[in-house]
Amino acid sequence: MFSEPFQPQAGAPLTINVVVVDAKGDPVTGKKVHATFSGPAAAPPLDAVENTAELGPGRYRFTLPGLEAGSWKITIAMSDAGSGTYDLDVTR
């Protein structure tokens, strides 16, 4: 998981990119990928957009209008393959 911009600013648009690979390191395509956000404020859960032509195979994108400043935990879950939780700090 990586964010664009690398250091998110409070209230600014934010993109979260996720690369999903299997145990062999091969891209995983065609899955439902979902993100939930826990932090200093409420943020709605999001479903990822997969666009293999633009992003490449196994790459998923979440686009947010912005988050409040503070420390956030993002849980990325795939429909049948578990989940992972990542930290994201948003500055003022």
Residue frames as a rotation matrix with the C-alpha (Angstrom) as fourth column:
MET 1
0.586 0.810 0.000 0.00
0.810 -0.586 0.000 0.00
0.000 0.000 -1.000 0.00
PHE 2
-0.650 -0.721 -0.240 1.22
0.721 -0.685 0.105 3.49
-0.240 -0.105 0.965 -0.82
SER 3
0.393 0.819 -0.419 -0.40
0.662 -0.568 -0.489 6.90
-0.638 -0.084 -0.765 -0.89
GLU 4
-0.556 -0.432 0.710 -0.32
0.773 -0.582 0.252 9.75
0.304 0.689 0.658 -3.37
PRO 5
0.374 -0.909 0.185 0.83
-0.568 -0.382 -0.729 12.20
0.733 0.167 -0.659 -2.25
PHE 6
-0.227 -0.575 -0.786 3.40
0.301 0.726 -0.618 10.40
0.926 -0.377 0.009 -0.12
GLN 7
-0.872 -0.012 -0.489 2.67
0.478 -0.233 -0.847 12.71
-0.104 -0.972 0.209 2.85
PRO 8
-0.129 0.921 0.368 -1.09
0.803 -0.121 0.584 13.37
0.582 0.371 -0.723 2.82
GLN 9
-0.974 -0.080 0.213 -2.33
-0.027 -0.889 -0.457 16.80
0.226 -0.450 0.864 3.91
ALA 10
-0.581 0.799 -0.155 -5.57
0.463 0.168 -0.870 17.27
-0.670 -0.577 -0.467 5.87
GLY 11
0.222 0.861 -0.458 -8.55
-0.030 -0.463 -0.886 17.93
-0.975 0.211 -0.077 3.63
ALA 12
-0.225 -0.380 -0.897 -6.60
-0.893 -0.288 0.346 17.41
-0.390 0.879 -0.274 0.39
PRO 13
0.755 0.493 -0.432 -7.52
-0.641 0.693 -0.330 14.71
0.137 0.526 0.839 -2.15
LEU 14
-0.217 -0.780 0.587 -5.74
-0.824 0.469 0.318 11.43
-0.523 -0.415 -0.744 -1.51
THR 15
0.526 0.291 -0.799 -5.21
-0.698 0.684 -0.211 8.27
0.485 0.669 0.563 -3.52
ILE 16
0.077 -0.453 0.888 -4.37
-0.701 0.609 0.371 4.93
-0.709 -0.651 -0.270 -1.89
ASN 17
0.248 -0.102 -0.963 -2.77
-0.844 0.466 -0.266 2.38
0.477 0.879 0.029 -4.21
VAL 18
0.280 -0.094 0.955 -2.69
-0.630 0.733 0.257 -1.32
-0.724 -0.674 0.146 -3.33
VAL 19
-0.176 -0.383 -0.907 -0.73
-0.883 0.468 -0.026 -4.04
0.434 0.797 -0.421 -5.11
VAL 20
0.451 0.419 0.788 -2.12
-0.715 0.698 0.038 -7.56
-0.533 -0.581 0.615 -4.57
VAL 21
-0.198 -0.559 -0.805 0.03
-0.833 0.529 -0.162 -10.61
0.516 0.639 -0.571 -5.31
ASP 22
0.854 0.469 -0.226 -0.37
-0.317 0.813 0.488 -14.30
0.412 -0.345 0.843 -4.52
ALA 23
0.798 -0.529 0.288 2.09
-0.087 0.372 0.924 -16.54
-0.596 -0.763 0.250 -2.63
LYS 24
0.314 -0.684 0.659 4.18
0.891 0.452 0.045 -16.92
-0.328 0.573 0.751 -5.81
GLY 25
-0.452 -0.477 -0.754 4.33
0.286 -0.878 0.384 -13.16
-0.845 -0.042 0.533 -6.34
ASP 26
-0.752 0.261 0.605 1.95
0.622 -0.022 0.783 -13.18
0.217 0.965 -0.145 -9.30
PRO 27
-0.878 0.453 0.153 -0.60
-0.469 -0.879 -0.087 -10.34
0.095 -0.148 0.984 -9.61
VAL 28
-0.640 0.767 0.045 -4.10
0.663 0.581 -0.473 -11.10
-0.389 -0.273 -0.880 -8.33
THR 29
-0.946 0.318 -0.058 -6.77
-0.296 -0.776 0.557 -9.62
0.132 0.544 0.829 -10.59
GLY 30
-0.400 0.890 -0.221 -10.56
-0.157 0.171 0.973 -9.49
0.903 0.424 0.071 -10.67
LYS 31
-0.449 0.211 -0.868 -11.06
0.831 0.455 -0.320 -9.41
0.328 -0.865 -0.380 -6.89
LYS 32
0.625 0.604 0.494 -13.18
0.239 -0.751 0.616 -7.16
0.743 -0.267 -0.614 -4.71
VAL 33
-0.464 -0.784 -0.412 -10.87
0.765 -0.120 -0.633 -5.08
0.447 -0.608 0.656 -2.54
HIS 34
0.597 0.772 0.219 -12.39
0.418 -0.532 0.736 -3.01
0.685 -0.348 -0.640 0.27
ALA 35
-0.602 -0.797 0.039 -10.88
0.409 -0.350 -0.842 -0.40
0.685 -0.491 0.537 2.61
THR 36
0.682 0.701 -0.210 -12.09
0.569 -0.328 0.754 0.78
0.460 -0.634 -0.622 6.01
PHE 37
-0.246 -0.736 0.631 -10.61
0.158 -0.673 -0.723 3.78
0.956 -0.078 0.281 7.79
SER 38
0.630 0.342 -0.698 -10.22
0.740 0.012 0.673 4.25
0.238 -0.940 -0.246 11.56
GLY 39
-0.474 -0.827 0.301 -8.94
0.678 -0.561 -0.475 7.58
0.562 -0.022 0.827 12.79
PRO 40
-0.920 0.005 -0.391 -9.72
0.293 -0.653 -0.698 10.89
-0.259 -0.757 0.600 14.44
ALA 41
-0.392 0.837 -0.383 -12.95
-0.770 -0.526 -0.362 11.29
-0.504 0.153 0.850 12.45
ALA 42
0.257 0.566 0.783 -15.45
0.091 0.793 -0.603 9.19
-0.962 0.226 0.152 10.57
ALA 43
-0.482 -0.319 -0.816 -14.60
-0.802 -0.216 0.558 8.19
-0.354 0.923 -0.152 7.02
PRO 44
0.590 0.807 0.024 -16.81
-0.722 0.540 -0.432 5.99
-0.362 0.237 0.902 4.86
PRO 45
-0.046 -0.566 0.823 -15.58
0.102 0.817 0.568 2.55
-0.994 0.110 0.020 3.79
LEU 46
0.196 0.029 -0.980 -14.57
-0.878 -0.440 -0.189 2.35
-0.437 0.897 -0.061 0.13
ASP 47
0.671 -0.063 0.739 -14.39
0.333 0.916 -0.224 -0.26
-0.662 0.396 0.636 -2.59
ALA 48
-0.314 -0.902 -0.297 -11.32
-0.033 -0.302 0.953 -0.18
-0.949 0.309 0.065 -4.83
VAL 49
0.791 0.387 -0.475 -11.30
-0.470 -0.114 -0.875 0.47
-0.393 0.915 0.092 -8.52
GLU 50
-0.030 -0.783 0.621 -9.29
0.280 0.590 0.757 -1.99
-0.960 0.196 0.201 -10.60
ASN 51
0.871 0.192 -0.452 -8.13
-0.350 -0.401 -0.846 -0.65
-0.343 0.896 -0.283 -13.95
THR 52
0.434 -0.749 0.500 -5.55
0.468 0.662 0.585 -3.06
-0.770 -0.020 0.638 -15.35
ALA 53
0.548 -0.222 0.806 -5.07
0.780 -0.212 -0.589 -1.02
0.301 0.952 0.057 -18.53
GLU 54
0.654 -0.252 0.713 -4.03
-0.218 -0.966 -0.141 2.08
0.724 -0.063 -0.687 -16.58
LEU 55
0.590 -0.339 0.733 -2.63
-0.804 -0.159 0.573 0.64
-0.078 -0.927 -0.366 -13.37
GLY 56
-0.487 -0.704 -0.516 -1.39
-0.709 0.664 -0.236 -2.82
0.509 0.251 -0.823 -14.38
PRO 57
0.189 0.592 -0.783 -2.52
-0.022 0.800 0.599 -6.27
0.982 -0.097 0.164 -13.20
GLY 58
0.072 -0.081 -0.994 -3.11
0.872 0.490 0.023 -6.72
0.485 -0.868 0.106 -9.47
ARG 59
-0.918 -0.388 -0.076 -3.16
0.383 -0.823 -0.420 -2.98
0.101 -0.414 0.904 -8.80
TYR 60
0.116 0.989 -0.088 -6.15
0.923 -0.075 0.377 -1.39
0.366 -0.124 -0.922 -7.11
ARG 61
-0.818 -0.378 0.434 -6.90
0.279 -0.920 -0.276 2.26
0.503 -0.105 0.858 -6.33
PHE 62
0.146 0.801 -0.581 -8.96
0.986 -0.162 0.025 4.06
-0.074 -0.577 -0.814 -3.69
THR 63
-0.583 -0.279 0.763 -9.67
0.412 -0.911 -0.018 7.77
0.700 0.304 0.646 -4.16
LEU 64
0.032 0.539 -0.842 -10.70
0.990 -0.135 -0.049 9.95
-0.140 -0.832 -0.538 -1.21
PRO 65
0.604 0.222 0.765 -11.69
0.417 -0.907 -0.066 13.62
0.679 0.358 -0.641 -1.15
GLY 66
-0.204 -0.726 0.657 -9.56
-0.427 -0.538 -0.727 14.06
0.881 -0.429 -0.200 1.99
LEU 67
0.271 0.205 -0.941 -9.06
0.725 0.600 0.339 12.95
0.634 -0.773 0.014 5.58
GLU 68
0.931 0.029 0.363 -8.73
-0.212 -0.766 0.607 14.93
0.296 -0.642 -0.707 8.80
ALA 69
0.000 -0.991 0.135 -5.27
-0.654 -0.103 -0.749 15.43
0.756 -0.088 -0.648 10.30
GLY 70
0.315 0.012 0.949 -4.04
-0.888 0.356 0.291 12.69
-0.334 -0.934 0.123 12.61
SER 71
-0.794 -0.600 0.100 -3.10
-0.559 0.785 0.265 9.03
-0.238 0.155 -0.959 12.69
TRP 72
0.327 0.898 -0.294 -5.27
-0.940 0.278 -0.195 6.66
-0.094 0.340 0.936 10.68
LYS 73
-0.597 -0.360 0.717 -5.43
-0.229 0.933 0.277 2.90
-0.769 0.001 -0.639 10.37
ILE 74
0.033 0.556 -0.831 -6.49
-0.998 -0.026 -0.057 1.57
-0.054 0.831 0.554 7.00
THR 75
-0.282 -0.039 0.959 -7.68
-0.195 0.981 -0.018 -2.02
-0.939 -0.192 -0.284 6.77
ILE 76
-0.252 0.111 -0.961 -7.50
-0.967 -0.004 0.253 -3.43
0.024 0.994 0.108 3.26
ALA 77
-0.237 0.266 0.934 -9.54
-0.287 0.900 -0.329 -6.62
-0.928 -0.346 -0.137 2.79
MET 78
-0.680 0.066 -0.730 -9.96
-0.708 0.200 0.677 -8.89
0.190 0.978 -0.089 -0.21
SER 79
0.203 0.978 -0.044 -13.17
-0.916 0.205 0.345 -10.89
0.347 -0.030 0.938 -0.51
ASP 80
0.943 0.240 -0.232 -11.62
-0.182 0.952 0.245 -14.35
0.280 -0.189 0.941 -0.09
ALA 81
0.352 -0.902 -0.248 -8.00
0.504 0.406 -0.762 -13.81
0.789 0.143 0.598 0.91
GLY 82
0.081 -0.337 -0.938 -7.82
0.994 -0.043 0.101 -12.04
-0.074 -0.940 0.332 4.24
SER 83
0.874 0.241 0.421 -6.83
0.263 -0.965 0.006 -8.51
0.408 0.105 -0.907 5.15
GLY 84
-0.219 -0.932 -0.288 -4.00
0.925 -0.104 -0.366 -6.26
0.312 -0.346 0.885 6.29
THR 85
0.840 0.463 -0.284 -3.91
0.538 -0.780 0.320 -3.09
-0.074 -0.422 -0.904 8.38
TYR 86
-0.144 -0.875 0.463 -1.65
0.873 -0.332 -0.356 -0.14
0.465 0.353 0.812 7.57
ASP 87
0.116 0.079 -0.990 -0.82
0.722 -0.692 0.029 3.14
-0.683 -0.718 -0.137 9.31
LEU 88
-0.064 -0.110 0.992 -1.24
0.822 -0.569 -0.010 6.49
0.566 0.815 0.127 7.60
ASP 89
-0.228 -0.066 -0.971 -0.36
0.741 -0.658 -0.130 9.87
-0.631 -0.750 0.199 9.11
VAL 90
0.253 0.395 0.883 -2.16
0.828 -0.560 0.013 12.90
0.500 0.728 -0.468 7.71
THR 91
-0.624 -0.569 -0.536 -0.56
0.757 -0.609 -0.235 16.27
-0.192 -0.553 0.811 8.48
ARG 92
0.309 0.728 -0.612 -2.23
0.536 -0.665 -0.520 19.67
-0.786 -0.168 -0.595 8.80
